[in-house]
C-alpha cells in the first residue's frame, strides 16, 4: 500500500539530505519525492510516497519526528487531494490533430510546438499520467519527465496542526 507523507521542515541547506538519509539508513524506499517552499518562507514541505503497511508508516513517522529540522509530519488520508505532473514530448508529424484531440480528452495542455513534435503538460494521479503516456506511445514518445506526487488533506485539516514543539503552547504559524 502506498502512503503519502507530508513533512514540514525548516527551509535551510542540507535538510533534504538529512531526511532522505534517514530513509536510506532505515531501509525505507521512497517511491516519489517532491520538495518546495511553503507560503511561510521559513518552511519547506517534502511530500514523500512510501510503500508499506501501517507498521512501516508508523516507524517512518517516528524516525522523521526525531530529526531536529522536522517541524511536523502528516500522513495524508486516502481522501486527500494529490497530484503529479508530467511533461511529455511526442512525435507529431502528420498525425498532429489526433494527438491534439487526445491531449484534450486527458485535459493536457500543449506547452510547446515545433515542426516534428508537441510537448504537453498533464496533471493528475499516476494512473491518469500513465494512461496518457500509453495512448501516446504509438506516435513515438521522444521524452517524458514526471514530478513527484504533491498533496494536501481535504477540509480544514492542515499540517501546521500537526506541529509538535515543546517550547510553544500553540502553533508557531
C-alpha positions, -999 to +999 in steps of 0.1 A: +000+000+000+013+035-009+012+062+018+017+099+012+037+117+039+037+154+041+067+166+060+071+202+072+108+211+076+130+241+082+139+258+050+177+256+052+205+239+034+211+202+040+176+193+054+166+173+024+198+152+026+192+145+063+156+135+057+164+112+027+194+098+045+171+087+074+150+068+048+182+051+034+197+042+068+165+026+079+159+007+047+128+025+036+122+031-001+108+064-014+085+058-044+081+095-051+096+127-037+087+164-042+100+194-023+092+231-023+089+261-001+056+269+016+037+302+020+058+306+051+094+312+039+110+296+070+095+262+060+096+238+031+073+209+025+085+175+015+060+151+000+072+115+000+053+085-012+063+054+008+051+018+002+044-003+032+019-014+058+008+006+088+038-006+109+063+007+083+045+040+081+044+044+119+081+037+120+089+062+093+069+089+111+086+082+144+120+084+128+112+116+110+099+133+142+133+126+158+150+149+132+156+184+146+147+201+113+114+184+110+086+206+124+056+182+116+047+150+098+013+143+084+002+110+068-023+121+042-056+102+043-069+084+013-094+111+005-067+138+002-061+159-029-029+145-045-015+153-080+016+147-100+027+164-132+044+153-164+058+169-195+055+146-225+072+153-258+057+132-287+065+129-324+037+148-341+042+147-379+011+142-400-009+129-370-008+162-351-046+167-350-050+132-335-025+140-307-042+173-300-076+155-296-060+130-272-045+159-252-079+175-250-095+142-237-069+140-209-071+177-202-034+181-210-021+215-221+002+219-251+032+239-239+055+237-269+051+231-307+076+227-334+077+210-369+083+175-356+070+174-321+044+185-295+052+189-258+023+187-234+018+192-197-006+169-177-015+169-140-033+142-122-029+110-103-003+084-115-029+063-134-040+093-155-004+102-164+003+065-172-028+063-194-018+093-215+017+081-219+003+047-230-020+061-257+007+084-270+033+056-272+023+045-307+030+081-320+066+079-306+074+093-272+105+115-275+109+124-239+089+123-207+097+138-172+075+135-141+073+153-108+068+135-075+033+135-060+022+165-040-009+166-018-030+183+008-055+169+032-091+178+024-112+201+047-098+225+072-071+200+083-036+212+078+000+202+086+005+231+109-020+215+133+004+185+135+034+206+145+049+194+178+071+218+197+076+217+234+086+254+237+053+267+222+019+265+236+002+269+202+012+266+166+042+286+156+025+296+124 
